[in-house]
Amino acid sequence: MKKRNDRRRFLQSAASIGTIGALNAMLPAWARSMQVGAGPMSDNETLQFDLAISAHKMHIAGATGNVMSINNSVPGPLLEWHEGRDVVLNVSNRMSQDTSIHWHGILLPFEMDGVPGVTFHGIKPETTFTYRFPVIQSGTYWYHSHSGLQEQSGVYGPLVIHPQEATPPRYERDYVVMLSDWTFEDPHSVLAKLKKMSDYYNYQQFTLRDLYGTEGMTRSEALRTKLAWDRMRMMPTDIADVTGATYSYLMNGLHPAGNWTGLYTPGEKIRLRFINASAMSYFNVRIPGLPMTVIAADGQDVLPVETDEFQIGIAETYDVIVAPEGDQAYTLMAESMDRSGFAAGTLATRAGQRAPVPALRKRPLLSMVDMGMDMSSMSGMHEAMPADTHPGHPAAHGQSEPADPHAGHKMAGEAADIVDPHAGHDMAAMAGGPAVSMQSHAGHAMGDMSKVGPVVARHGPDNHGPGNIGVAEVQRDRLGERGTGLADEPHRVLVYTDLRRRAQDFDARAPGRELELHLTGHMERYMWSFDGVQFHEVKGPIEFDHGERLRLILVNDTMMNHPIHLHGMWMEIENGQGDRIPRKHTINVMPGARVSALINADAPGRWAFHCHLLYHMEMGMFRVVRVS
């Protein structure tokens, strides 16, 4: 347990280097070392919290900005709950606009979920809404506004639920590490710029000179390749919509110069609870010189797996154990996926210690695989699609056949009957050149195919309408692939197939049906949707039958990663781990990927289902699931 004088000494030291003012502004969001090994609470004790959301100016990211804060801090205060207790949260709105709080990943009555227009009317100005519900889970979670773009302005905070019974492994320190992105621009201005020019913040554009300078590519091949990308309205560098051109990346509310520091005593084991609370940013997290043992994902315990780096999607959480050695400092490095910036902090034995901050690595590039292209037509290779082994297929996990598998979507052995939705989308052919023109630059065109997941399905004839610029010609199982930009790292990198649930509570019932949804969009028009239909065009909710077990299949027809979040219920991602498949509340779906998850529809009510890229959700990648 952290001693009070540890914190006092840290603040005194901070004052001596002239940063006490900024630290004082952040104290409500302090990711303090929580009490480890606390005894059980009284059976009749109810936890009560008072939260106030207000708009004001505040020192943040090295300057003064207009924020929306919770209890005058960004992030909001760390809430500690206890499994088995009831919580009461009085949320007061001190702004001139409606607001809300959603308890991300928490199982609760749908009326308490906090999504305006779906579960309640929102919190009107100068009113207080009381959330009240039992806590029936434990782990690392977070909370945030679900009203407009308020989350981008600072309405978010960390949430930790202590279990009724302690589970291994042992540790002596317990820190939250909350990652986020901050812009001094009005979020509505950011969105307006994206709608007018989707690559407005992309300062890493790929030029003809870049292509021509690539070994083995002739001038004509470079020109045809560049024109092909242009016609797809994409660039190989379109990794993130919003970048470090406007974002400062924060760790527990501090930019890198603020140097959030977690203190430890040599010989201790430390639990770090990483939460990605950003609006639009994926992070690659590593601690140079210090291995991490992952023990939980999205609040759910997993069997320990040691790694050196992991990519954390928006809204995901990962808990890790680290064992720093000696009297030294370690840098917590959270590099944005597009390499346009980073958040960073320090683990140290005393205040003022710092370790070197590694340089940003080379920007990643999208590939033909990310386009969902059939590589066999471009390189002469043959990509076999093994029958009945696509993600989610019963044969892959020894399950019985569902009632209606993949209606309308042809599988292996049926490719000859498919109307090719990519006719005219062959990259070289689009630019007027032969397909072979793409072979000579495998580095950005195709990538190393030995590191790419297998083709598990091919797309049917549905192109999903004008709201979608294209479809994934082939769909891949990419759960075993490293995150975008990490394929060639020499160290260990966590992948979804590494995750195995600790609890032996798998529901062996076969799913009674399958529901397939495609993630769709038009980057140039900045339109985002499911199955080509934006939320304002949807005629009704997605229907789940109360008590049913179903398989949800997500197909990403876009060239961007999408973190998909289902409220109120777990998604058990089918990652090949049999009865150990992990529960998640948010699943990252890589470009051109096909992912499946099992769901127990055990929560009656109306639930939000959406992409957690804030501006994608705002522009239509949102649905309502009704369980009845």
C-alpha angles and dihedrals in degrees: 000000000000115000118231092233090059089065093041091053090049093053092046090052091047090053090054090059095047101254101106093106094057092044093051089054089055100044096103088059094045110145092218127185102266125221110277120212097010115175124248119283125240112283093237098044116121118200114226128191132181116208127181124194115206141163119230145123118283141171107256136152092005098308142054119276142168107262140177104217142182112230088348096297138101112238097031121242122299107256117208116196131175126228112248095028130102120243129209117195120186107199115191123196112217094170132093093243134059118272141178145188123227118196099222115221094359121135108224143129108300092239088066096049094096105226113139114229092015108054104005142353097262129246113296122217115283093011135108126224120199119215114199127176143130119265108233102168142042137218142073119324140141142218133224146161118279093194117107113298097329092119089067090055095056110280099136139092144174125269128194124185116198115217124242089235124031117244128200145297110071121232137165103207130045122195134172114221108194116189122199145155124239132194128185088212122094104262090229088058090051090052092046090054092050091051091052096041117007093199094047092123097039104106092164098074118167111238135198087250090058091054095044090051091058114106113256098014118116124214093255091048090050091051093049091047093050092049090049092055090046092054090052086055088235141103129212085242096057092115099130132020093213120035146176086287086088104004130090110197115225136201112200088341096309128108117224094272088056088059106205105218130202112197124216140171117238111264095031125122114225130207112213116194107202115199123182102212095162124129098224111355134104116200134208106214126201139147106214110231095010124090118217126217110209111218104164140025123196090352095305121114116245131187107271117270123180119222142157099220142010136188113229119202124213111288094011123122131204126187117205137179119221130183109203116199130222131343099315144111129248128200119232100213120195108177118190111246093243090049093236094126146336147224117226142177139163142250107209143161092228139016116275096031115129135177126209115282110227118237119256111269126235114290115262122238131217116242140205086265089061087055090058090240123165100244094195090072091054107042107025091249121130117230106199117208107214111225118250096000102100115125109284098017111136093231090062092065103025095258131142122262114275122233099256114013115196098330109203095011116100119218137196116332092026100075093108090065096051120109100231107240090192096061102142091015096095099123099227094037090054089058094045098257137108120275091245089071089082097052097076094064103049091151094077102009101055110355125214102321092202088069096047125097120248126268107257103170143007126225122258125225097279110108092181096236135266093321089072125062096202147334135243103264089200125022120216137202098236098165090108093050124099116247122275110297097012102087095102100041110127094220133069117287125191117242130185093254088064091066119099123170116242097212117083094218104111115155103231094196113122114240112261094215144359129236118197122198128178123216105225140177150149109231097194093051090037093231120150128185151137114263089353093297121116118217095254088057096051115114098202146345129287105261124227120179112232110254097014125128113219141170118238114202119197121195118189109214092173132081094239133083113251125198104211118202129193116195123220100011139060124250111213103210112220099228099154096267096119112213089358096066108140129245117235136176092200126036124192111221112200121217113284091007132138114210130177132196135182118232132193105209093214100137115080116212142051118315134185118240117186153130109277093218092110098217092045090054091047090051095054112286092124136103138173121237115206119200111197 
